[in-house]
Amino acid sequence: MPALHAKRRVSHSAEEMFNLVADVERYPEFVPHCQKHVIVSRGTSGSNEFLVTYMTMARGIFRKTIRGRDTLDRANGRILVEARAGPLRCLRTVWSFVPRTSESCDVAFDLTYEFSNPVMEFILGDIFDGMFRQFVRAFERRADIIYGVAPVSLPMRQHGLSRGSPASSSPMPSIHAPAA
C-alpha cells in the first residue's frame, strides 16, 4: 500500500496551519489538481467537528471525485481524512500540528491509500503519487501568501513516498532555506 510521510517546521502558528488545512472549500485555489472541494454535510461530537466532502481531482484525462469524511480535532491539533470511494478502496490522511513557538509549528502529513484493484493501481498509481507529493508544499506556500513569509529559515524534514512498504526517509531542504 503506498504511503507518504512528510514533516515540516513552518514559520506559522499551529492554529494558522490547522485553519488553512481545515478550510477545504478553498483547496481549488491552491492545491495542485484539485478542481472542486465541497462540504455536503457537517456536524459535531464533543469538541470535534465532522465534515463529509466531495473532492474532485483532475490531471490530464484523469478526473475523479472522492467522498471523504474529515474529523477536525482542534483540541489535539489533528485532522483525519478517510475516504472509500471511486478508484480507491481506502484513503487515510492524518495532519498534525505541533506548536514550537507562538509563530512556528511542526506540520506532519501521513497518507496511505489502496486502489480498488491492481488495474486501477497500474493506470492511476503514478498520477496519484505525483499529486499527493505536492500537497504539503502547496499548503506551506499558501500559508506564506495568507499569513506572510517569515524572515528566518527553520529546519525541516520530509520523508518520501513508498509503494508497498513503509515510507523511506530522505531529507530535503525547506522551501524557506536559501538556495545552495
Backbone as ProteinMPNN parsed JSONL, in Angstrom:
{"seq_chain_A": "MPALHAKRRVSHSAEEMFNLVADVERYPEFVPHCQKHVIVSRGTSGSNEFLVTYMTMARGIFRKTIRGRDTLDRANGRILVEARAGPLRCLRTVWSFVPRTSESCDVAFDLTYEFSNPVMEFILGDIFDGMFRQFVRAFERRADIIYGVAPVSLPMRQHGLSRGSPASSSPMPSIHAPAA", "coords_chain_A": {"N_chain_A": [[0.854, -1.172, 0.0], [0.714, 2.157, -0.944], [2.41, 4.789, 0.753], [2.849, 7.948, 2.304], [4.87, 10.138, 4.049], [5.381, 13.209, 5.47], [7.107, 15.799, 7.073], [7.312, 19.011, 8.322], [8.855, 21.91, 9.64], [7.332, 24.873, 10.053], [7.013, 28.428, 9.538], [4.723, 29.458, 10.81], [1.899, 29.676, 12.991], [0.529, 26.875, 14.853], [-2.24, 26.986, 15.02], [-2.883, 28.658, 12.832], [-2.024, 27.037, 10.68], [-3.637, 24.772, 11.064], [-6.182, 25.917, 10.611], [-5.901, 26.618, 7.918], [-5.642, 24.102, 6.616], [-8.074, 22.999, 7.37], [-9.908, 24.486, 5.949], [-11.393, 23.448, 3.593], [-12.926, 24.09, 1.334], [-11.528, 26.019, -0.012], [-9.457, 24.766, -1.275], [-9.344, 24.332, -4.172], [-8.179, 26.696, -5.024], [-5.446, 26.53, -4.559], [-4.383, 23.925, -4.178], [-2.645, 21.56, -5.992], [-4.096, 20.151, -8.875], [-6.624, 19.922, -7.76], [-9.852, 20.349, -8.519], [-12.359, 20.877, -7.485], [-13.843, 21.166, -4.277], [-16.114, 20.42, -1.991], [-18.241, 20.882, 0.849], [-20.618, 18.657, 1.957], [-22.053, 17.943, 4.157], [-22.114, 18.671, 7.69], [-21.151, 18.269, 11.118], [-21.046, 17.912, 14.737], [-19.337, 16.39, 17.496], [-18.866, 16.266, 20.751], [-15.924, 18.026, 21.21], [-15.055, 17.808, 18.64], [-15.294, 18.439, 15.114], [-17.1, 17.295, 12.312], [-16.89, 16.636, 8.855], [-18.434, 15.905, 5.767], [-17.272, 15.467, 2.612], [-16.839, 16.206, -0.9], [-14.301, 15.799, -3.13], [-12.925, 16.746, -6.124], [-10.473, 15.622, -8.217], [-8.174, 16.246, -10.823], [-6.115, 15.46, -13.564], [-4.575, 15.716, -16.535], [-6.192, 13.421, -18.632], [-7.384, 12.144, -16.583], [-9.908, 12.255, -14.159], [-11.47, 12.402, -11.128], [-13.83, 12.025, -8.5], [-13.756, 12.078, -5.05], [-15.237, 10.903, -2.154], [-15.129, 12.046, 1.099], [-14.615, 11.756, 4.664], [-14.046, 14.01, 7.104], [-12.406, 14.611, 10.124], [-12.144, 17.067, 12.406], [-10.085, 17.871, 14.857], [-9.509, 20.083, 16.946], [-8.615, 20.464, 19.588], [-6.54, 18.651, 19.919], [-4.911, 19.288, 17.828], [-5.188, 18.034, 15.256], [-6.136, 16.61, 12.147], [-8.115, 14.32, 10.56], [-8.641, 12.491, 7.634], [-10.712, 10.384, 5.881], [-11.463, 8.13, 3.262], [-13.435, 6.162, 1.065], [-13.98, 5.437, -1.823], [-14.68, 5.685, -5.359], [-11.807, 5.152, -7.362], [-10.383, 4.198, -5.274], [-9.877, 1.857, -2.693], [-9.401, 2.489, -0.099], [-8.477, 5.48, 1.635], [-6.453, 7.306, 3.728], [-5.673, 10.071, 5.579], [-3.676, 11.857, 7.793], [-3.244, 14.82, 9.361], [-1.119, 16.62, 11.483], [-0.465, 19.115, 13.927], [1.935, 20.658, 15.665], [2.711, 22.926, 18.078], [5.632, 24.989, 18.206], [6.75, 27.484, 18.748], [5.144, 30.645, 19.403], [4.905, 31.471, 16.861], [5.598, 29.433, 15.134], [5.455, 26.01, 13.989], [5.416, 22.386, 13.91], [4.415, 20.574, 11.165], [2.875, 17.652, 10.313], [2.227, 15.231, 7.836], [0.585, 12.44, 7.042], [-0.122, 9.861, 4.894], [-1.919, 7.18, 3.564], [-2.948, 4.906, 1.064], [-5.035, 2.767, -0.924], [-5.662, 1.158, -3.933], [-8.709, 0.16, -5.621], [-8.42, -2.042, -7.244], [-5.826, -4.001, -8.925], [-5.512, -3.184, -11.607], [-6.466, -0.559, -11.658], [-4.542, 0.562, -9.986], [-2.254, 0.26, -11.567], [-2.906, 1.916, -13.738], [-3.462, 4.422, -12.53], [-1.624, 4.829, -10.478], [0.935, 6.278, -10.636], [-0.029, 8.829, -11.222], [-1.562, 9.5, -8.927], [0.5, 9.35, -6.997], [2.169, 11.496, -7.787], [0.42, 13.688, -7.451], [-0.156, 13.626, -4.668], [2.378, 14.016, -3.551], [2.804, 16.72, -3.845], [1.168, 18.029, -2.057], [1.841, 18.916, 0.718], [3.779, 20.92, 0.341], [2.264, 22.724, -1.151], [0.421, 23.635, 0.757], [2.146, 24.873, 2.562], [3.171, 26.958, 0.988], [0.783, 28.349, 0.504], [0.153, 29.199, 3.102], [2.237, 31.013, 3.475], [1.453, 32.981, 1.664], [-1.042, 33.804, 2.7], [-0.519, 34.391, 5.452], [1.94, 35.612, 5.453], [5.506, 35.642, 4.788], [7.976, 34.265, 6.833], [10.894, 35.825, 8.237], [13.047, 34.202, 8.909], [14.774, 31.151, 8.359], [13.687, 27.833, 9.029], [14.563, 24.618, 10.327], [13.746, 21.575, 8.593], [12.172, 18.439, 7.971], [11.541, 15.948, 5.567], [9.843, 13.094, 4.497], [9.673, 10.411, 2.156], [7.653, 8.95, -0.496], [6.46, 5.657, -0.67], [5.915, 2.558, -2.273], [4.019, -0.097, -1.34], [5.512, -0.651, 0.938], [6.842, 0.444, 4.138], [7.253, 4.023, 4.501], [10.132, 5.538, 3.101], [12.956, 7.384, 4.274], [14.131, 10.606, 3.369], [16.059, 13.317, 3.554], [15.154, 16.682, 2.821], [15.554, 20.041, 1.628], [14.1, 22.92, 3.257], [11.566, 25.013, 1.849], [11.984, 27.548, 2.601], [14.646, 27.827, 3.028], [17.768, 29.252, 2.016], [18.854, 29.026, -1.395], [21.331, 26.689, -2.389]], "CA_chain_A": [[0.0, 0.0, 0.0], [1.526, 3.376, -0.969], [2.368, 5.623, 1.953], [3.63, 9.174, 2.231], [5.027, 10.841, 5.324], [6.145, 14.446, 5.347], [7.084, 16.621, 8.277], [7.997, 20.283, 8.109], [8.726, 23.001, 10.606], [6.932, 26.045, 9.283], [7.047, 29.718, 10.24], [3.346, 29.867, 11.049], [1.407, 29.029, 14.202], [-0.234, 25.643, 14.68], [-3.628, 27.372, 14.77], [-2.982, 29.136, 11.449], [-1.904, 25.906, 9.758], [-4.848, 23.967, 11.23], [-7.269, 26.612, 9.913], [-5.644, 26.541, 6.487], [-5.959, 22.748, 6.159], [-9.498, 22.749, 7.621], [-10.709, 25.288, 5.018], [-11.35, 22.587, 2.407], [-13.574, 24.681, 0.162], [-10.557, 26.887, -0.684], [-8.42, 23.939, -1.9], [-9.148, 24.538, -5.619], [-7.385, 27.895, -5.257], [-4.007, 26.336, -4.397], [-3.938, 22.523, -4.151], [-2.472, 21.087, -7.37], [-5.02, 19.173, -9.465], [-7.932, 19.933, -7.093], [-10.777, 21.192, -9.281], [-13.521, 21.23, -6.684], [-13.909, 20.522, -2.969], [-17.305, 20.968, -1.356], [-18.762, 20.238, 2.063], [-22.017, 18.297, 1.749], [-22.694, 17.963, 5.474], [-21.193, 18.932, 8.798], [-21.723, 18.012, 12.432], [-20.092, 17.929, 15.838], [-19.433, 15.41, 18.569], [-17.935, 16.791, 21.735], [-15.175, 19.172, 20.676], [-14.675, 17.529, 17.252], [-16.195, 18.77, 14.026], [-17.048, 16.304, 11.245], [-17.321, 17.103, 7.545], [-18.496, 14.98, 4.64], [-16.874, 16.307, 1.486], [-16.541, 15.647, -2.217], [-13.158, 16.468, -3.736], [-12.672, 16.319, -7.492], [-9.083, 15.759, -8.627], [-8.027, 16.05, -12.265], [-4.776, 15.62, -14.142], [-4.656, 15.148, -17.888], [-7.51, 12.853, -18.907], [-7.889, 11.603, -15.329], [-10.77, 13.113, -13.342], [-12.17, 11.535, -10.189], [-14.359, 12.648, -7.293], [-13.581, 11.208, -3.884], [-16.053, 11.296, -0.998], [-14.333, 11.895, 2.304], [-15.111, 12.155, 5.98], [-12.968, 14.722, 7.777], [-12.575, 14.843, 11.549], [-11.329, 18.207, 12.819], [-9.849, 17.768, 16.301], [-8.728, 21.275, 17.297], [-8.007, 20.324, 20.906], [-5.304, 17.87, 19.782], [-4.173, 19.736, 16.652], [-5.165, 16.885, 14.345], [-7.206, 16.469, 11.16], [-8.14, 12.982, 9.962], [-9.484, 12.388, 6.447], [-10.865, 8.994, 5.448], [-12.305, 8.006, 2.07], [-13.589, 4.833, 0.474], [-14.842, 5.651, -2.982], [-14.013, 5.857, -6.637], [-10.788, 4.156, -7.684], [-9.667, 3.823, -4.061], [-10.5, 1.008, -1.678], [-9.335, 3.317, 1.1], [-7.517, 6.569, 1.697], [-6.411, 7.833, 5.1], [-4.722, 11.157, 5.735], [-3.639, 12.464, 9.122], [-2.462, 16.039, 9.522], [-0.962, 17.021, 12.881], [0.122, 20.446, 14.066], [2.544, 20.732, 16.99], [3.318, 24.247, 18.266], [7.032, 25.082, 18.646], [6.742, 28.819, 19.345], [3.862, 31.269, 19.063], [4.92, 31.762, 15.427], [6.068, 28.303, 14.327], [4.953, 24.692, 14.393], [5.733, 21.243, 13.064], [3.253, 20.038, 10.463], [3.108, 16.301, 9.806], [1.229, 14.771, 6.871], [0.725, 10.997, 6.841], [-1.148, 9.428, 3.965], [-1.866, 5.834, 2.996], [-4.097, 4.646, 0.209], [-5.023, 1.499, -1.642], [-6.589, 1.164, -5.063], [-9.753, -0.855, -5.571], [-7.948, -3.248, -7.924], [-4.489, -3.812, -9.487], [-5.565, -2.469, -12.884], [-6.56, 0.865, -11.311], [-3.244, 0.975, -9.465], [-1.346, 0.365, -12.707], [-3.288, 3.064, -14.554], [-3.503, 5.684, -11.796], [-0.634, 4.893, -9.405], [1.886, 7.382, -10.788], [-0.774, 10.09, -11.161], [-1.849, 9.771, -7.517], [1.764, 9.624, -6.31], [2.593, 12.847, -8.128], [-0.48, 14.663, -6.84], [-0.018, 13.648, -3.217], [3.696, 14.549, -3.193], [2.764, 18.182, -3.921], [0.225, 18.583, -1.09], [2.397, 19.645, 1.859], [4.417, 22.139, -0.153], [1.202, 23.649, -1.555], [-0.124, 24.255, 1.97], [3.166, 25.768, 3.104], [3.175, 28.157, 0.135], [-0.471, 29.069, 0.743], [0.303, 29.866, 4.401], [3.112, 32.172, 3.258], [0.664, 34.006, 0.98], [-2.099, 34.299, 3.589], [-0.014, 34.895, 6.728], [3.227, 36.28, 5.255], [6.699, 34.805, 4.852], [8.821, 34.56, 7.992], [12.23, 36.26, 7.825], [14.077, 33.259, 9.336], [14.602, 29.764, 7.92], [13.562, 26.845, 10.086], [14.906, 23.294, 9.822], [12.602, 20.788, 8.171], [12.417, 17.088, 7.478], [10.457, 15.373, 4.77], [10.048, 11.703, 4.139], [9.138, 10.194, 0.824], [6.585, 8.05, -0.857], [6.897, 4.3, -0.975], [4.835, 1.688, -2.737], [4.004, -1.45, -0.808], [6.361, -0.815, 2.108], [6.854, 1.676, 4.93], [7.878, 5.17, 3.843], [11.57, 5.694, 3.262], [13.237, 8.769, 4.617], [15.1, 11.314, 2.546], [15.998, 14.724, 3.941], [15.015, 17.646, 1.747], [15.632, 21.39, 2.184], [12.881, 23.683, 3.398], [11.453, 25.996, 0.775], [12.424, 28.83, 3.15], [16.102, 27.841, 3.12], [18.398, 29.851, 0.835], [19.342, 28.064, -2.379], [22.778, 26.423, -2.264]], "C_chain_A": [[0.901, 1.237, 0.0], [1.324, 4.198, 0.298], [3.256, 6.842, 1.736], [3.675, 9.77, 3.624], [5.871, 12.066, 5.056], [6.014, 15.205, 6.657], [7.903, 17.87, 8.011], [7.823, 21.161, 9.336], [8.451, 24.24, 9.778], [6.894, 27.287, 10.167], [5.65, 30.302, 10.391], [2.855, 29.11, 12.277], [0.635, 27.752, 13.867], [-1.699, 25.965, 14.374], [-3.819, 27.861, 13.335], [-2.94, 27.969, 10.469], [-3.126, 24.994, 9.842], [-5.994, 24.61, 10.438], [-7.118, 26.527, 8.398], [-6.045, 25.174, 5.928], [-7.452, 22.457, 6.326], [-10.408, 23.48, 6.634], [-10.763, 24.614, 3.642], [-11.957, 23.223, 1.162], [-12.657, 25.64, -0.601], [-9.479, 26.081, -1.428], [-8.261, 24.174, -3.407], [-8.305, 25.76, -5.952], [-5.88, 27.634, -5.212], [-3.519, 24.894, -4.382], [-3.834, 22.024, -5.593], [-3.492, 20.001, -7.721], [-6.376, 19.088, -8.765], [-8.839, 20.899, -7.848], [-11.936, 21.693, -8.441], [-13.445, 20.49, -5.354], [-15.056, 21.177, -2.207], [-17.667, 20.169, -0.11], [-20.228, 19.939, 1.811], [-22.779, 18.162, 3.064], [-21.632, 18.198, 6.539], [-21.922, 18.669, 10.101], [-20.641, 18.087, 13.491], [-20.374, 16.78, 16.794], [-18.397, 15.814, 19.596], [-17.247, 18.012, 21.159], [-14.764, 18.966, 19.219], [-15.754, 17.975, 16.275], [-16.0, 17.723, 12.934], [-17.586, 16.91, 9.961], [-17.429, 15.904, 6.61], [-18.264, 15.847, 3.418], [-16.786, 15.498, 0.198], [-15.399, 16.462, -2.802], [-12.928, 15.878, -5.118], [-11.239, 16.662, -7.861], [-9.01, 15.478, -10.125], [-6.582, 16.296, -12.661], [-4.798, 14.936, -15.504], [-6.071, 14.648, -18.14], [-8.152, 12.261, -17.658], [-8.728, 12.654, -14.602], [-11.59, 12.208, -12.437], [-12.629, 12.34, -8.985], [-14.293, 11.63, -6.163], [-14.426, 11.766, -2.744], [-15.235, 11.03, 0.251], [-15.1, 12.274, 3.555], [-13.928, 12.742, 6.726], [-13.336, 14.907, 9.246], [-11.607, 15.937, 11.96], [-11.246, 18.203, 14.342], [-8.924, 18.913, 16.715], [-7.985, 21.102, 18.62], [-6.664, 19.591, 20.844], [-4.494, 18.241, 18.552], [-4.056, 18.659, 15.591], [-6.374, 16.92, 13.416], [-7.055, 15.102, 10.507], [-9.097, 13.004, 8.786], [-9.509, 10.921, 6.029], [-11.819, 8.953, 4.261], [-12.304, 6.563, 1.603], [-14.534, 4.978, -0.709], [-14.003, 5.755, -4.235], [-12.983, 4.77, -6.865], [-10.054, 3.643, -6.445], [-10.497, 2.906, -3.179], [-10.508, 1.778, -0.363], [-8.265, 4.385, 0.937], [-7.604, 7.11, 3.115], [-5.299, 8.866, 5.169], [-4.824, 11.68, 7.156], [-2.704, 13.661, 9.061], [-2.314, 16.269, 11.022], [-0.143, 18.299, 12.941], [0.624, 20.592, 15.496], [3.21, 22.103, 17.139], [4.772, 24.134, 18.727], [7.26, 26.418, 19.339], [5.381, 29.403, 19.011], [3.757, 31.523, 17.562], [5.463, 30.626, 14.572], [5.484, 27.0, 14.867], [5.53, 23.627, 13.476], [4.425, 20.747, 12.472], [3.648, 18.662, 9.946], [1.922, 15.905, 8.933], [1.512, 13.295, 6.627], [-0.434, 10.514, 5.997], [-0.88, 7.984, 3.55], [-3.106, 5.667, 2.118], [-3.905, 3.322, -0.512], [-6.065, 1.575, -2.753], [-7.563, 0.003, -4.962], [-9.359, -2.136, -6.295], [-6.583, -2.955, -8.571], [-4.469, -3.05, -10.819], [-5.626, -0.966, -12.623], [-5.216, 1.372, -10.78], [-2.239, 1.154, -10.603], [-1.619, 1.634, -13.52], [-3.076, 4.384, -13.804], [-2.406, 5.864, -10.747], [0.312, 6.07, -9.492], [1.198, 8.745, -10.718], [-1.049, 10.461, -9.708], [-0.569, 10.101, -6.756], [2.208, 11.059, -6.547], [1.73, 13.91, -7.472], [-0.242, 14.765, -5.337], [1.326, 14.214, -2.77], [3.688, 16.083, -3.117], [1.926, 18.828, -2.812], [0.869, 19.449, -0.013], [3.025, 20.958, 1.413], [3.362, 23.175, -0.573], [0.604, 24.358, -0.337], [0.875, 25.221, 2.592], [3.217, 27.072, 2.297], [1.93, 29.001, 0.369], [-0.403, 29.824, 2.074], [1.174, 31.104, 4.263], [2.348, 33.315, 2.59], [-0.345, 34.638, 1.944], [-1.523, 35.015, 4.818], [1.319, 35.634, 6.617], [4.391, 35.325, 5.428], [7.526, 35.238, 6.05], [10.22, 34.927, 7.524], [13.329, 35.255, 8.12], [13.755, 31.869, 8.814], [14.491, 28.862, 9.132], [13.936, 25.489, 9.523], [13.642, 22.491, 9.525], [13.069, 19.406, 7.766], [11.24, 16.69, 6.617], [10.837, 13.955, 4.446], [9.27, 11.43, 2.876], [8.016, 9.207, 0.721], [7.158, 6.676, -1.118], [5.689, 3.486, -1.405], [5.017, 0.312, -2.125], [4.907, -1.679, 0.385], [6.345, 0.476, 2.904], [7.618, 2.77, 4.209], [9.372, 5.211, 4.126], [11.858, 7.139, 3.579], [14.297, 9.331, 3.692], [15.022, 12.779, 2.898], [15.941, 15.627, 2.722], [15.077, 19.033, 2.37], [14.254, 22.018, 2.302], [12.78, 24.669, 2.249], [11.844, 27.378, 1.274], [13.937, 28.93, 3.192], [16.684, 28.495, 1.872], [18.925, 28.77, -0.097], [20.835, 27.909, -2.252], [23.496, 26.727, -3.549]], "O_chain_A": [[1.771, 1.354, 0.863], [0.221, 4.288, 0.837], [4.285, 6.765, 1.064], [2.65, 9.893, 4.295], [6.955, 11.969, 4.481], [4.945, 15.244, 7.267], [9.038, 17.8, 7.539], [6.776, 21.152, 9.983], [9.241, 24.609, 8.909], [6.76, 27.195, 11.387], [5.424, 31.484, 10.134], [3.345, 28.02, 12.57], [0.154, 27.575, 12.748], [-2.325, 25.288, 13.558], [-4.81, 27.515, 12.691], [-3.733, 27.919, 9.529], [-3.603, 24.497, 8.822], [-6.692, 23.93, 9.686], [-8.108, 26.38, 7.681], [-6.706, 25.093, 4.893], [-8.035, 21.744, 5.509], [-11.577, 23.116, 6.501], [-10.244, 25.142, 2.658], [-11.536, 22.917, 0.047], [-12.977, 26.032, -1.723], [-8.666, 26.668, -2.143], [-7.127, 24.212, -3.886], [-7.767, 25.852, -7.055], [-5.106, 28.42, -5.759], [-2.323, 24.665, -4.56], [-4.816, 22.059, -6.335], [-3.712, 19.062, -6.956], [-7.203, 18.257, -9.142], [-8.628, 22.111, -7.823], [-12.439, 22.796, -8.655], [-13.034, 19.331, -5.304], [-14.975, 22.345, -1.827], [-17.435, 18.963, -0.025], [-21.003, 20.84, 1.491], [-24.006, 18.254, 3.086], [-20.441, 17.966, 6.333], [-23.141, 18.821, 10.191], [-19.467, 18.298, 13.185], [-21.493, 16.275, 16.883], [-17.194, 15.719, 19.349], [-17.907, 18.931, 20.675], [-14.177, 19.867, 18.619], [-16.95, 17.902, 16.558], [-14.874, 17.31, 12.658], [-18.601, 17.606, 9.966], [-16.603, 14.994, 6.663], [-18.964, 16.837, 3.205], [-16.674, 14.272, 0.215], [-15.514, 17.678, -2.953], [-12.757, 14.669, -5.27], [-10.833, 17.824, -7.826], [-9.692, 14.588, -10.634], [-5.922, 17.21, -12.164], [-5.012, 13.728, -15.603], [-7.04, 15.365, -17.892], [-9.334, 11.916, -17.672], [-8.307, 13.801, -14.45], [-12.322, 11.343, -12.919], [-11.917, 13.223, -8.505], [-14.718, 10.484, -6.305], [-14.34, 12.948, -2.411], [-14.713, 9.932, 0.444], [-16.089, 13.005, 3.512], [-12.927, 12.063, 6.957], [-14.453, 15.315, 9.566], [-10.391, 15.762, 11.876], [-12.226, 18.498, 15.027], [-7.711, 18.735, 16.821], [-6.845, 21.549, 18.753], [-5.759, 19.881, 21.626], [-3.494, 17.588, 18.253], [-2.967, 18.394, 15.082], [-7.49, 17.219, 13.84], [-5.999, 14.771, 9.969], [-10.228, 13.475, 8.908], [-8.464, 10.297, 5.847], [-12.841, 9.639, 4.242], [-11.313, 5.844, 1.729], [-15.725, 4.682, -0.614], [-12.781, 5.893, -4.18], [-13.244, 3.597, -6.596], [-9.203, 2.759, -6.548], [-11.68, 3.154, -2.948], [-11.479, 1.734, 0.391], [-7.289, 4.215, 0.207], [-8.695, 7.343, 3.637], [-4.142, 8.58, 4.862], [-5.92, 11.916, 7.664], [-1.521, 13.527, 8.747], [-3.287, 16.128, 11.762], [0.747, 18.531, 12.122], [-0.172, 20.646, 16.434], [4.16, 22.413, 16.42], [5.1, 23.276, 19.547], [7.89, 26.476, 20.394], [4.55, 28.73, 18.401], [2.666, 31.761, 17.043], [5.76, 30.835, 13.396], [5.079, 26.904, 16.026], [6.062, 23.927, 12.408], [3.449, 20.527, 13.189], [4.637, 18.522, 9.226], [0.771, 16.203, 9.249], [2.552, 12.939, 6.073], [-1.595, 10.731, 6.343], [0.251, 7.619, 3.226], [-4.168, 6.22, 2.403], [-2.789, 2.83, -0.685], [-7.199, 2.002, -2.534], [-7.287, -1.004, -4.31], [-9.897, -3.203, -6.001], [-6.223, -1.791, -8.746], [-3.503, -2.348, -11.114], [-4.932, -0.188, -13.277], [-4.805, 2.489, -11.095], [-1.457, 2.105, -10.594], [-0.694, 2.333, -13.934], [-2.57, 5.35, -14.375], [-2.272, 6.95, -10.183], [0.477, 6.797, -8.513], [1.776, 9.707, -10.212], [-0.804, 11.595, -9.296], [-0.553, 11.034, -5.952], [2.582, 11.759, -5.606], [2.243, 14.92, -6.99], [-0.139, 15.866, -4.795], [1.405, 14.835, -1.71], [4.491, 16.668, -2.39], [1.968, 20.047, -2.642], [0.481, 20.605, 0.154], [2.819, 21.994, 2.045], [3.557, 24.373, -0.367], [0.313, 25.553, -0.397], [0.488, 26.275, 3.095], [3.297, 28.158, 2.87], [2.01, 30.228, 0.426], [-0.855, 30.965, 2.16], [0.883, 32.136, 4.868], [2.568, 34.483, 2.912], [-0.482, 35.86, 1.995], [-1.974, 36.101, 5.182], [1.777, 36.223, 7.596], [4.281, 34.319, 6.129], [7.752, 36.43, 6.261], [10.69, 34.397, 6.518], [14.448, 35.424, 7.636], [12.597, 31.452, 8.823], [15.135, 29.106, 10.152], [13.661, 25.218, 8.355], [12.597, 22.71, 10.14], [14.188, 19.216, 7.29], [10.095, 17.044, 6.895], [11.994, 13.648, 4.158], [8.315, 12.139, 2.561], [7.501, 8.701, 1.717], [8.223, 6.545, -1.721], [4.573, 3.717, -0.939], [6.023, -0.36, -2.352], [5.057, -2.824, 0.813], [5.884, 1.503, 2.404], [8.513, 2.496, 3.41], [9.816, 4.953, 5.245], [11.094, 8.027, 3.2], [15.229, 8.637, 3.285], [14.03, 13.436, 2.581], [16.598, 15.368, 1.714], [14.694, 19.198, 3.528], [13.346, 21.688, 1.54], [13.801, 25.117, 1.726], [12.021, 28.293, 0.47], [14.468, 30.025, 3.376], [16.15, 28.313, 0.779], [19.387, 27.722, 0.355], [21.543, 28.891, -2.031], [24.713, 26.563, -3.629]]}, "name": "protein", "num_of_chains": 1, "seq": "MPALHAKRRVSHSAEEMFNLVADVERYPEFVPHCQKHVIVSRGTSGSNEFLVTYMTMARGIFRKTIRGRDTLDRANGRILVEARAGPLRCLRTVWSFVPRTSESCDVAFDLTYEFSNPVMEFILGDIFDGMFRQFVRAFERRADIIYGVAPVSLPMRQHGLSRGSPASSSPMPSIHAPAA"}
